[in-house]
Structure formats: C-alpha cells, structure tokens
Amino acid sequence: MARKNYMFTSESVSEGHPDKICDRISDAVLDFCLKKDSLARVACETFATTNTVVVGGEVGLRSESDSQSLASEIKSLVKNVVKEIGYEQDGFHWNKLNVSNFIHQQSSDISRGVDRDGAGDQGIMFGYAVNETEELMPAPIHYSHLILKSLADARHRKLATSLGPDSKSQLTVKYDNGNPVSVDSIVLSTQHIDPSLSSQDVKEIVEPYILGVIPDQWISKDTVWHINPTGKFVIGGPDGDAGLTGRKIIVDTYGGAAPHGGGAFSGKDPTKVDRSAAYIARYLAKNIVASGVAPKCLIQLSYAIGVAEPLSIYVDTYGTGTNYEKKLEEILPKIVDLSPKGIIEKLGLRKPIYEKTASYGHFGRTPEIDGGFSWEKIDLVDDLAKHL
C-alpha cells in the first residue's frame, strides 16, 4: 500500500542556470532548422563556460543552402539566446562570447531507419500525471518552477533589478493522507548583482514573489527558509560553473515523482522518441487522470531504432483507480497511433515550438495557439470513455 503521510522534495533551475542556457541554445538551433525545413533532423548539443559556447551535433537539412544558412547563423543564434536571458557580466557577456560550431551532417545509418518512419533510437520513455494541481503535475516540481518563473518575469520587467539570471529553487512538501498540504522548507539560491546584499536582503526581495505563487496556507511560521544559504552569489552562469545540454532531465519532467527514461529532450527533433514519445506518454497519462479513471497514472513506452510501433506499453495507476490498466494497455494504441510518425502528426511536432520548453519544465504548461505544448491538451477524455 502506498504511503499516505510523508514529505517529498523537488528542485527547479532558472533559464540562466548554465545547463539550461545550453538546453535553450540547442532548442533554438532546432527551431531554426524546423523553420527552414519542417522535416529537419537535429541532434544538437551545447557546452558553455567562461565567455565560451561550443555547439555540436548532427543536422540533416534537405537543402544545401539551408545548411549553409545554419552555419552562418549559429553565432548570432547563440548570442541572441544569451542576450534574452540577460547575461552581461564580465565572465559571460552575450557580446563577448567566443562561439565554436561543430555541427555536421546526420549519420546516414540513423537517417535510413527514420526514413522508414521508424524510431530514431531505441529507448524507454515515461509519462505521468497526478491530480495534485490544476495542471495535473506533482506539487513540489510545479511550484518550484513557478517560483523561478515569477522571479525571472520580475527581473525582465525591471521589477527586481538586483537579481541575476542564475538561480535554483527547492521545495519540500508535506503530504497528509496522500495530498499535499504545506511547505516544510524552501531553498532558493539566486544570483544578485550587488555584492553587498546579505542573505536577509535577498530574502526580502524574493519573498513576495514566492508567496505569490504558493497556495494560501501552505507556508506558515513553521516553514524553514534557506535563501542564499552560502551567502554571496554574484558570479553565476557558465562563468561560475560550466553548462551542458541534457543535465537537468528530472527538472524537465516530474521532479523525481515519477521515473525518467534514458534520454534528454533538448536539441532533438521529434523523430527522436526520447522527446516525442515522452510527450505522448504525458498526453495519455494526463488525459487518463482528467477522465477520472484514476487520480494518478504512469505510462511507459519502449521503442527499437528503425521500428515504428512501440515494443511495449505499460500503464500503472498505483492502485488509485478502477482496475483498467490492462484494458488501457490494449486500447491506447487503438485510440492514438504511437508510431513516431503518428505521434508527430497527432501533436503537431514539426513546428518551431521547442526553445520555450527549455526552461521551467516541459510538462504542466498551457497549450499555445502556435502548437506549443500540444501534449498538455485534454481532448482524449471522450474517446477514453467510449472504450472504457
């Protein structure tokens, strides 16, 4: 039987975190390629350190002129991302960056399997949903994201000019009878521009934004606060710690509340099931919870490179709902085509919608008019009801 009373902790990192800068650059390259060629194949990795960004990986574009255009645009793409995030410090300034480009043509061996509408690689992918928030996300990761998004918005709107781009949040949430009821502790480390600011000074700046996104009554006199617990945090971003694409996969998904497959998302086009199958698994799990079948649902999909159909489908409602797991495993591939091609078409994934996914989580977001976050739609409830 699942535990009912416990504490659970999740963390998030801001758009200015070194790894997240790299995720965003990789996804900016992907979006650029998809604007040029909706069938572009992209696997882009980024590394960042003091005033240096290295971009590499595989790209397949049908037009040679598009490939030449990408090569010439890489430097400006990188600088634009860093400028939009807000880095203008001596050790990491958008206008002083040394950008190296090592992108090359996609392997013909990989391309051959994908051309047959097969998966771009083998692997396992998970999707998860739980009714702890309106967004059907685990509460600790959801509110950890919101804290940092609120602070970033304030910084961009010049309401918190003393804060820098680099920050991390962490929430420990208390669960009573399986439901989140309060915040036991808050950890926030945020870069600040003024070196004279103390931890208490920073707390006074950030506290209103934290209180503005956490549910009423969740924070009390018993909540423990750790704001910049080491003291000064002036040197941030890749000047303080190197960054790399794909190192924040738990931040990207469910904060550790559910399993994660082997692969990261950023910089990968939708033929890579690391990304697209994780999106469809979230879509299915969210619709199952939204339909009332269960308050909590985990879905696993597995694939083989070059093979279209998933090798396995696993559904787990943790004993929280009606006994429909086996039935769901049978009907889900009948309701939704789970081949890479079917997933791409169902979710409309051949669009330049990925750069915005790189910060504050790929899940629990609002579906957008341009097709972004389409995997967050709740439009499968009627189909599920018909079959169940």
Disulfide bonds with the S-S distance in Angstrom:
none
